[in-house]
Amino acid sequence: MGLSQDTIAEKCRFHAETALDLDDTNPVVHAYASMAFGFSPLAEKERGLKHSSIAATLNPNDCELMLLHAWQLAFAGNHEQAIALLRRVSLLNPLGDYMIAECFADTYYMMGDYEKALESYNDQGDAPPQSQAVFAACHAQMGRLDEAHACLLHLYNVKPVGFDVEAFVAAQCITCLREDDRNNWLNGFRRAGVDI
C-alpha cells in the first residue's frame, strides 16, 4: 500500500526545506525544491515557480533547469513564456528527449492548441506511456472520441507496473495554478473516458 497524499506532501516539504537550509546557493537544490513544492500534493505552484526561477538564474546555461522552469511556467499559466523558453531549450539541446516533447505537449494542451500538442512528439520514437493520456485528452477535446478511446486502451495495455492513470490525471490537474487550466485537463480526460 502506497503513502497517502498528505504523507507525501509532508515528506516533500520536509526534504525540500531541509535541503534549502543546508545550501540555498545550489541550483540543483532549488530545482528539486521546485519539484517538491510545485509538482507534488503540496500544490504550492507559486513557491515551485520561485525556486525554478532561482535555479535557472543560478545556472542559466543548464538545459534541464530551463526545462523545469518552462514546465513550472506552463502549469502556472504563463504559457507563452513557457513556449519561448522551450524553444530555447530545443535549440540548445536539439537531441533532447521525450521530456522536452512532453512539456511542449502539456503547454500546447493548456493553450487549447490540441493539434500542436499531438505534434510535439513527432520527432520522438515511442512516446512514454503517460503521453497516451495526454493524447487521449487532445483527441477528446477535438471531438475524436474513437482516437481518444484507442489511446486510453493502448495506455491500459502498456502501462508500467505501478502507473495509475487516475493518479496521473489528478497530478496534471492539481499542479495547475489556474482554474481554467485545471478544468481544461478535467474536461479532456473526462471526455476521453477516464473515470475521474
C-alpha positions in Angstrom: 0.0 0.0 0.0 1.4 3.4 -1.0 1.8 6.6 1.0 -1.2 8.9 1.5 -1.2 12.2 -0.4 -0.9 14.0 3.0 2.2 12.0 3.9 3.8 12.6 0.5 3.1 16.3 0.9 4.7 16.4 4.4 7.8 14.5 3.2 8.2 16.8 0.2 8.0 19.9 2.4 10.4 18.4 5.0 13.0 17.4 2.5 12.8 20.5 0.3 13.1 22.8 3.3 15.9 20.8 4.8 17.9 20.9 1.6 17.3 24.6 1.2 18.5 25.2 4.8 21.7 23.2 4.1 22.6 25.1 0.8 20.3 27.7 -0.7 23.0 28.7 -3.3 22.9 25.4 -5.2 20.8 25.5 -8.3 20.1 21.7 -8.1 18.7 22.1 -4.6 16.4 24.9 -5.9 15.4 22.7 -8.8 14.4 19.8 -6.6 12.7 22.1 -4.1 10.8 23.5 -7.1 9.5 20.0 -7.9 8.7 19.3 -4.3 6.6 22.4 -4.0 5.1 22.7 -7.5 4.6 19.1 -8.7 3.6 17.3 -5.5 0.5 17.0 -3.4 1.7 20.3 -1.7 0.5 22.0 -4.9 2.4 25.2 -3.9 2.8 26.3 -7.5 4.0 29.8 -6.8 6.7 28.5 -4.5 7.7 25.9 -7.1 7.9 28.6 -9.7 10.0 30.8 -7.4 12.6 28.0 -6.9 12.7 27.0 -10.6 13.4 30.7 -11.4 16.2 30.8 -8.8 17.7 27.6 -10.2 17.6 28.9 -13.8 19.2 32.2 -12.7 21.9 30.5 -10.7 22.8 28.3 -13.7 21.4 30.0 -16.8 23.0 27.6 -19.3 21.7 24.3 -17.9 19.0 22.9 -20.3 17.5 20.7 -17.6 17.0 23.6 -15.3 15.5 25.6 -18.1 13.1 22.8 -18.9 12.0 22.6 -15.3 11.4 26.3 -15.3 9.4 26.1 -18.5 7.3 23.4 -17.0 6.6 25.4 -13.9 5.8 28.4 -16.0 3.4 26.4 -18.1 1.5 25.0 -15.1 1.4 28.5 -13.5 -0.5 29.7 -16.6 2.4 31.5 -18.3 2.1 29.5 -21.4 3.7 31.9 -24.0 6.7 32.4 -21.7 7.0 28.6 -21.3 6.9 28.0 -25.1 9.6 30.7 -25.7 11.8 29.0 -23.1 11.1 25.5 -24.5 12.2 26.7 -28.0 15.5 27.9 -26.4 15.9 24.5 -24.7 15.3 22.8 -28.0 17.9 24.9 -29.8 20.5 24.3 -27.0 19.7 20.6 -26.8 18.5 19.5 -30.3 18.8 15.8 -29.5 16.7 16.4 -26.3 14.5 13.6 -25.0 10.8 13.0 -24.6 10.7 15.4 -21.6 11.0 18.4 -23.9 8.3 17.0 -26.1 6.1 16.2 -23.1 6.5 19.8 -21.8 5.6 21.2 -25.2 2.6 18.9 -25.3 1.3 19.9 -21.9 1.8 23.6 -22.6 0.1 23.5 -26.0 -2.7 21.5 -24.5 -3.3 24.2 -21.8 -3.2 26.8 -24.6 -6.0 24.9 -26.3 -3.9 24.0 -29.3 -4.5 20.3 -29.2 -3.1 19.6 -32.7 0.3 21.1 -31.8 0.2 19.2 -28.5 -0.1 16.0 -30.5 2.6 17.1 -33.0 5.0 17.7 -30.1 6.1 14.0 -30.2 6.6 13.8 -34.0 10.4 13.8 -33.7 10.4 11.2 -30.9 10.4 7.5 -31.1 7.9 5.8 -28.9 6.3 8.2 -26.5 6.2 7.2 -22.9 3.0 5.6 -21.7 1.7 8.6 -19.8 1.7 10.6 -23.0 -1.2 8.4 -24.2 -3.4 10.0 -21.5 -2.5 13.5 -22.9 -3.1 12.2 -26.5 -6.5 10.9 -25.4 -7.4 14.2 -23.8 -6.3 16.1 -27.0 -8.3 13.8 -29.3 -11.4 14.1 -27.0 -11.2 17.9 -27.0 -11.2 17.8 -30.8 -14.2 15.5 -30.8 -12.2 12.5 -32.0 -13.6 10.1 -29.4 -12.6 6.9 -31.2 -9.0 8.0 -31.2 -9.3 9.1 -27.6 -10.6 5.7 -26.5 -7.9 4.0 -28.6 -5.2 6.0 -26.8 -6.6 5.0 -23.4 -6.9 1.4 -24.4 -3.3 1.4 -25.5 -2.3 3.1 -22.2 -4.1 0.5 -20.1 -2.4 -2.3 -22.1 1.2 -1.0 -21.9 1.2 1.0 -18.7 4.2 0.3 -16.5 3.8 -1.6 -13.2 2.6 0.9 -10.6 1.4 3.5 -13.1 -2.0 4.7 -12.2 -3.9 6.6 -14.9 -6.3 8.3 -12.4 -3.4 9.4 -10.2 -1.6 10.8 -13.3 -4.8 12.8 -14.2 -5.1 14.1 -10.7 -1.5 15.2 -10.8 -1.9 17.1 -14.1 -4.9 18.9 -12.5 -3.5 19.6 -9.0 -0.3 21.2 -10.4 -2.3 23.8 -12.4 -2.3 27.2 -10.7 -5.2 28.5 -12.9 -8.6 27.0 -12.6 -9.2 27.3 -16.3 -6.2 25.0 -17.0 -7.4 22.6 -14.3 -10.9 22.5 -15.9 -9.4 22.1 -19.4 -7.5 19.0 -18.3 -10.5 17.6 -16.4 -12.8 18.1 -19.4 -10.4 16.5 -21.8 -9.8 13.4 -19.6 -13.5 13.0 -18.8 -14.5 13.3 -22.5 -11.8 10.7 -23.3 -13.4 8.3 -20.8 -11.1 8.5 -17.7 -13.1 7.8 -14.6 -12.5 11.0 -12.5 
